[in-house]
């Protein structure tokens, strides 16, 4: 019991010191010999929470991704062998979404991309399932490979669903052109 109280006091102290804004309060830590669980009151404006762990109460905290959130304001994981200290922070806004290869694009659209102004875009653009003809205002120059276009307004490549190969090289598929066949 004394061990749990010490850990609870350290968790409350660390969450208050490290992240005083949007910090959960009244954190309750329980141990049942199998799991360690944390519960707290919701923070206004928080969309999610992150739990950090360290074997030192003052430094070395790193986000613990091995635990799970049975509810939005509780977290649990198998009890570690060593004494650990926990820190809980609230997150405002949405968590980042893993976009896979879509993260390689600064502009990605489904139906059209258009500009009627001078612009300077740094990064790749892509459109799918629409064709390149739905990208307007960029004066596209098709690369001899037929895989992408370029434009003086875009510092990157421009991909479209009707370019060869139909799925750009940014996907995990590999294509080779042999005459009119794809192998």
C-alpha positions as CSV (number, residue, x, y, z in Angstrom):
1,X,0.0,0.0,0.0
2,X,2.8,2.4,0.9
3,X,4.4,1.6,-2.5
4,X,1.2,2.6,-4.3
5,X,0.8,5.8,-2.3
6,X,4.3,6.9,-3.1
7,X,3.8,6.2,-6.8
8,X,0.5,8.0,-6.8
9,X,2.1,11.1,-5.1
10,X,4.9,11.1,-7.6
11,X,2.5,10.7,-10.6
12,X,0.5,13.6,-9.4
13,X,3.6,15.7,-8.8
14,X,5.1,14.9,-12.2
15,X,1.9,15.6,-14.1
16,X,1.6,18.9,-12.4
17,X,5.2,20.0,-12.9
18,X,5.7,18.7,-16.5
19,X,2.4,19.7,-18.0
20,X,0.4,22.1,-15.8
21,X,-1.9,23.0,-18.8
22,X,-4.4,20.3,-19.6
23,X,-3.2,18.0,-16.9
24,X,-5.5,15.4,-15.4
25,X,-6.0,15.6,-11.7
26,X,-7.1,13.1,-9.0
27,X,-5.1,10.2,-10.7
28,X,-5.8,6.9,-9.0
29,X,-3.2,4.1,-9.4
30,X,-4.2,0.6,-8.5
31,X,-2.2,-2.7,-8.5
32,X,-3.8,-6.1,-8.4
33,X,-0.7,-8.2,-8.8
34,X,-1.4,-8.7,-12.5
35,X,-2.1,-5.3,-13.9
36,X,-1.4,-1.7,-13.0
37,X,-4.3,0.7,-13.8
38,X,-4.6,4.5,-13.8
39,X,-7.9,6.4,-13.7
40,X,-8.5,10.2,-13.7
41,X,-11.1,12.8,-14.1
42,X,-11.7,14.1,-17.7
43,X,-9.9,17.4,-18.7
44,X,-12.2,19.9,-20.5
45,X,-11.2,20.1,-24.1
46,X,-9.1,16.9,-24.2
47,X,-9.7,14.5,-27.0
48,X,-7.3,11.9,-25.8
49,X,-4.6,11.2,-23.2
50,X,-1.1,9.9,-23.2
51,X,0.6,7.9,-20.5
52,X,4.4,8.3,-19.9
53,X,6.5,6.0,-17.8
54,X,9.9,6.1,-16.2
55,X,11.9,4.2,-13.6
56,X,13.1,7.6,-12.3
57,X,10.5,9.9,-10.7
58,X,12.3,13.0,-12.0
59,X,13.4,12.3,-15.6
60,X,13.5,9.9,-18.5
61,X,9.8,9.7,-19.1
62,X,8.8,8.1,-22.4
63,X,5.3,7.5,-23.9
64,X,4.1,4.0,-23.0
65,X,2.5,2.3,-26.0
66,X,2.1,-1.1,-24.4
67,X,-0.9,-0.2,-22.2
68,X,-4.4,0.2,-23.4
69,X,-7.3,2.5,-22.6
70,X,-10.4,0.6,-21.5
71,X,-12.2,3.9,-21.2
72,X,-11.2,7.4,-22.3
73,X,-10.0,8.3,-18.8
74,X,-8.4,5.0,-17.7
75,X,-5.3,3.1,-18.7
76,X,-4.0,-0.4,-17.9
77,X,-1.1,-2.7,-18.6
78,X,0.5,-5.8,-17.2
79,X,2.3,-4.9,-13.9
80,X,6.0,-4.4,-14.5
81,X,8.6,-6.2,-12.4
82,X,10.3,-3.0,-11.3
83,X,8.9,0.1,-9.6
84,X,7.7,2.6,-12.2
85,X,6.5,6.2,-12.2
86,X,3.6,7.4,-14.4
87,X,2.7,10.7,-15.9
88,X,-0.6,11.4,-17.7
89,X,-1.1,14.3,-20.1
90,X,-4.2,15.4,-21.9
91,X,-4.2,16.0,-25.7
92,X,-6.2,18.8,-27.3
93,X,-7.3,18.3,-30.9
94,X,-7.1,15.1,-32.9
95,X,-4.4,12.6,-32.8
96,X,-2.4,12.3,-36.0
97,X,-3.6,9.7,-38.4
98,X,-1.1,7.4,-40.2
99,X,-1.7,8.2,-43.8
100,X,0.7,5.6,-45.2
101,X,2.1,6.7,-48.5
102,X,-0.5,9.5,-48.7
103,X,1.7,11.3,-46.2
104,X,4.2,11.8,-49.1
105,X,1.8,14.3,-50.7
106,X,1.1,17.9,-49.7
107,X,-2.0,18.0,-51.9
108,X,-4.1,14.9,-52.4
109,X,-7.5,15.0,-53.9
110,X,-10.2,12.6,-55.2
111,X,-12.0,14.7,-57.8
112,X,-10.1,17.9,-58.8
113,X,-7.2,20.2,-58.1
114,X,-7.4,23.7,-59.5
115,X,-5.7,27.0,-59.3
116,X,-6.2,30.3,-61.1
117,X,-3.5,32.1,-59.1
118,X,0.3,32.0,-59.2
119,X,1.2,29.5,-56.5
120,X,4.3,27.8,-55.3
121,X,3.6,24.3,-53.9
122,X,6.5,22.4,-52.3
123,X,6.0,18.7,-52.4
124,X,4.1,16.1,-54.4
125,X,0.5,16.4,-55.5
126,X,-1.8,13.6,-56.5
127,X,-5.3,12.9,-57.7
128,X,-7.2,9.6,-57.8
129,X,-9.5,8.2,-59.0
130,X,-9.9,11.3,-61.3
131,X,-7.6,11.7,-64.3
132,X,-4.9,14.4,-64.9
133,X,-7.3,16.4,-66.9
134,X,-9.0,17.3,-63.6
135,X,-5.8,19.1,-62.5
136,X,-6.2,22.6,-63.9
137,X,-4.3,25.8,-63.8
138,X,-0.8,24.2,-63.4
139,X,0.3,23.8,-67.1
140,X,1.3,20.2,-66.5
141,X,4.3,18.8,-68.4
142,X,4.1,15.0,-68.6
143,X,7.4,13.3,-67.8
144,X,8.7,11.0,-70.6
145,X,8.2,8.0,-68.2
146,X,4.5,8.7,-68.2
147,X,4.5,8.2,-64.4
148,X,4.1,11.8,-63.3
149,X,3.9,15.4,-64.5
150,X,5.8,18.5,-63.4
151,X,4.8,22.2,-63.3
152,X,6.7,25.4,-62.7
153,X,4.3,26.0,-59.8
154,X,5.0,22.7,-58.0
155,X,8.4,21.8,-56.5
156,X,7.6,18.0,-56.6
157,X,5.9,15.5,-58.8
158,X,2.3,15.4,-59.8
159,X,0.5,12.0,-60.0
160,X,-2.8,11.1,-61.5
161,X,-4.8,7.9,-61.7
162,X,-4.5,7.7,-65.5
163,X,-0.7,8.0,-65.6
164,X,1.4,4.9,-66.1
165,X,1.5,2.8,-64.0
166,X,-2.1,3.3,-62.8
167,X,-0.8,2.9,-59.3
168,X,2.1,5.3,-58.8
169,X,5.5,4.0,-57.6
170,X,4.6,5.4,-54.2
171,X,2.6,2.2,-53.6
172,X,4.1,-1.1,-52.6
173,X,3.5,-2.6,-56.1
174,X,6.3,-2.7,-58.6
175,X,5.5,-2.5,-62.3
176,X,7.7,-2.9,-65.4
177,X,6.8,-1.7,-68.9
178,X,7.5,-4.2,-71.7
179,X,5.9,-3.0,-74.9
180,X,2.2,-2.8,-74.1
181,X,2.3,-5.3,-71.2
182,X,2.7,-4.8,-67.5
183,X,4.7,-7.5,-65.7
